């Protein structure tokens, strides 16, 4: 018997399909396509890339909808924002993560495709350092010059990035939108709330990935912010520092006691293990972004109220343990009607 696994998702791209005359001389825009990005892996996190349209089923707000469009093209353009924690808490591991995020930029912006990336940082304030570009070198050059220090306005930075640089323009060439946050989730300087930052990401149809800088054996309660932002938008959190000593058996009652460590900090063996874990995290995020299915469907009701809509997706696999990842909901674009015309406002607009 086929086994099904359901998750709540959200749209990636709404499209304005047609303009039709309406009473009173107005033209009403019908927004009729919703695209849903989906990542499917096996129990060992290896990507499952041989699924077809018939393997997926979709619901919007509990009502079934037909999967009308389907693609698994790894070359679909991506717009990616690199958001780096420059607060005082980033000082300890910043040099290592500096190199890792530079590698990620070169992986996602090889210069031979349509991908675009921008660089932002946050400490006491949020700053955009490099505007969207296909040139990874310009991003890498800025990263190498960064020095951490100050407070943490992570939520402000996410909100600003989502509302400024992820503008929704519609199909068919709308790129995927991804934000990679490198930090520990701590925030003590933002003006917006977690809910406001999350809504901005959902309205801009952004998938958030996070590379946590929380060290092995330590607990940062606000790392839960990264987890929620990632899970709600269809991304995930990588914790490379948590995996350095994963070969150690038994209960580690005192992580600061180096006798509990498999590798001693400051040694070549530790540095090599850390570099390997970070590189794997970079490859995992790159793979996630590149190996997404995109499902498209026609919503049963027109976008008119701008209210949040939940989407459920199921995939049928026979006797295969798997994981499915995608965002949990979306805000439709606001359809603005004026005399003689109508436009679909960007979901990122507030």
N, C-alpha and C positions, 0 to 999 in steps of 0.2 A: 504493500500500500504506500502511496506517495506520502511523504512527510512534509508538512508545511510549517513555516515559521513566519509570523507576522510582526511587522514593525511599523511604527508611525513615521511618516516621511513628510517632506514638503517639496514644493515645486522648485525647479531650477530656473525655468524661463517661461514667462507668459508671452503669448504672441498676439498682436492685433491682426485679426484675419480679414476683416471687411468693414466697410462703412456703408450704412444703409440709411435711406431717407426716413425721417421720423416726423410725427405730427408737429406742426408749428415751424416748419422749415429747418429743423435741426437734423444733424447727421449723428446717428448713434453708432459708436464703435463696439464691435463684438470681439471680446477677447476670448479666443476659443482653443488655445493650446496650452497645456501645462506639461512641462518636462520635469522628470524626476530622476536625479542621479542616484545610482545604487551600486554599492560595493558588496560582492559576495566572495567569501573565502571558506576554505575547509577548516577543520578543527585545529590544524597547525598553521593557520593564517596564510596559507598559500592561495593565491587568487584563482577562482573558478571562472574561466573565460569562455566556456563553450555552451553557455545557455542561449536560448532563443526566445523570441517574443512570446511564444506559446507557454513558456515555463513560468511566466509572471502573471499575477492578478492584482488588480488595484481597486481601492475604494476611496471615495472622498466623503468625509463626514458620514461614514457608515453606509454609503450607497455605492454599489459596484459601478465601475466605469471601464470601458474597453481600452486596452492598450492599442493605440492606433499607430504609434511611431516607435521605432526601436533602433538603437545604435550601440556599438561597442568599440567605436573608433578611438584608439589611444592617441591619435593626433588631433583630437578636438582641441581648439585653442583654450588656453587657461590664462586668467588674470590672477596673479598671486601677490598678496601683500606679506612682507616679512616684518613682524612686529617684535622688537627686542626690548627686554627689560633692562633699563639703565639705572635702576635704583641702587641704593647702597647694598642691598641684599644680593646683588648680582656679582659683586666683586670677586668672591671666592673662586667661582668657576667660569668667569666671563671669558678668559682667554681661550679656554677649550671650546666653549660654545660659539665663540667668535669664528673659529675655523670651521666648525660644523655647519653653521648657517651660511657661510660663504660657499661651502660645498653644495648645499641645497640650492642656492641661487644658480650655480652653474649647471646643476642637474636639470632644473626646471626651465632655465633660460639658456639653452645651448646656442641660440643665435641662428638656428636654421629652421625655425618655425614661427608661428604667429603669437607665441606666448609673450605676455607682458608681466612685469613685476615692479613693485615699488617698495621702498624701505621706510619704515617708521620706527620711532623709539618712544619710550616713556620713562620718565622719572617723576619729578614733581609736576611736570606738564607733558603733554603729548606733542610730538614733533614729526612732521613728514620731511625726510631728508632727501629722498630721491623719488621723483614723480614717475608714473608708469613708463617703463622702457623695456626694450628687448635686449638691452646691453647689460649682461651680468657683471662685467668689469666695473661699471660705474657704481653698482651696488656694493661689490666687494671692496672697492677702494674706500667707500664711506665706512663700511663695517670695521675695517682695519684701524681707523682713526678714532673709534668710539672709546670713551672712558666712563665707567659707571659712577654714580653718586647722586644722592638725593632721595626724595620720596617716591611713591609709586601711584601713577594715575592710569592703571591698566584699562579700566572700563571706559574712561574718556577716550583713550587711544583707539580702542575697538570701535566705539561709537563713531568717532571722527573718520576712521578709515572706511567704515561701511557706508557712511552717508556721503562721503566725498569722492571716493575712487571706484566704487562698484555701482556704476550707473547702469540701469537696465534699459537696453535699447531694443530688445525683441529679437525674434528669429529672422533668418535661419542661422546667422553666423555669430550668435551670442556666445561668448566664451564661458567656460566654467569659472566660478569665482571662489577663491580659496584665500583664507587668512591663516598664516602660521605664526602662532604666538610662542615666543621663547621666554619663559619666566616661571615664577613659582606660584602665581595666582594672587599674591598679596597686593592689596590696594588700600592706600590711606590718603589719597589726594584727589580722587575723582569727584566730579560734580554730578555725574549720572549714576544711576543704580545698576545693579546686575540685570534687572528686568528690562531696563531701557536699552542697555547694550545688546542684550539678547534679541529684543524686538528689532533693533536696527539691523542686526545680522540677518534675521528672518525676512525682513522687508527687502533687504538688498540681495537675498537669496545666496548668502555666503556660507560656505562650509568652513568651519573653524577646526584647525589642527593645533595641538599644543605639544611642545617639547618641554617637559617639566625640568626645572633646575633644582628641585628639592633633592638634597643629598641622601644617600643611603643611611638608614637608621634614624632619620629625622622626620618630624611630622610638621607640616604646614597646613593648618585647618583651611586656609583660603585656597589651597590647591583644588578644593571642591568647586571653586568658581570655574577653573579650567575644565574640569570634568563635565559640569553642566553645559557650558557653552559648546563644548565639542559634541556631546551626546545629543543635545537638542538640535544641532545643525547638521548632524550626519558625519562628523569627523571623529577623531579619537585623540587620546593623550598618550604620548610616548614618555617613558620614564627610564632613560638610559642609566642614570646614576643608581637606580634601585637594583639594577641587574649585574652590577660589577662583581658582587660576592654571591651570586646565585648558586655557586657550586658548593658553598659552605653548608654543612648539615647541622641540624640541632637548633636549639633556641638561642638567639643572640640577645642575651639579657642586657648587655651594655655595649652598644655600637661604638662608643668612643674608645673602648679597650681594643688596641690593635691586635691583641691575641685572638680576637674573634674574626679577624679579617682574613680572607684568602690572599689578598694582595695588600702590601703595605704602601700607604700614600707616600709619594716622593720617589718611588722606585720605578725603573723602566718597565717592570712587569705590570705595575698598576697603570702606568700611562698607556701601555699597549692595550690593556684590557678596556680602559675607558675609551680610547680612540675607536676600538672595534665596536663597542656598544653604541657610541654616537653615530658611527658610520651606518650601522644596521638601522638605527632609528631614521636616519635620513633616507635610506633606501626604502624603508617601509612607507614613509609618507609619500615619497615620489611614486612608488608603486600604487598606492591608494588613489592618488590623483589621476594617474595615467590609465588605470584599469577599471574605470567605472562604466557600468551600463547607463544609458540614458533612455528612460521610457517616456513616451508622450501620450497624452490623452486629452479629450475634449470634456471640460467640466459640464456637469448637468445643468448648472445655473450660471448665468452671466455674472461677471464681477461687477457688483453695484454697491455693496455695503462696506467693502474694505475690511471685513472682519476675518479673524484667523480661521483657517480651514485645516482640518486634520486629514492626513492621507495614510492609508494602510496599504502595505504591499506584502504579497506572499509569493514565494517561489517554491515550486515542487521539485524535489529531488528524491530519487529512490535510494533508500538505504545509505544515505550520505549525511554525515554530521557536518553542519556548516554554520556560518555566521553571516548575518545580513546587516549592513550598516547604511543608514541614510538619515536625513533630518526628519523631525517629528511633526512639522507643520509649516504653514506659510501664510503670509498676508497677501491677498491679491492686490494688483495695482488699482489705484483709485481712478475711475473713469470720469473725466471732467468734460462736461458738455457746455458748449457755448452756442450762440445763434449761428447756424450755418456750419458748425464744425464740432468735432469732439476729439479729445486726445486721452490716451492712457498715461497717467502720471507714473513716474518711477516709483516702485515699491519702497525705494530708499528715501523718498521725499517725506517730510514730516510737516 
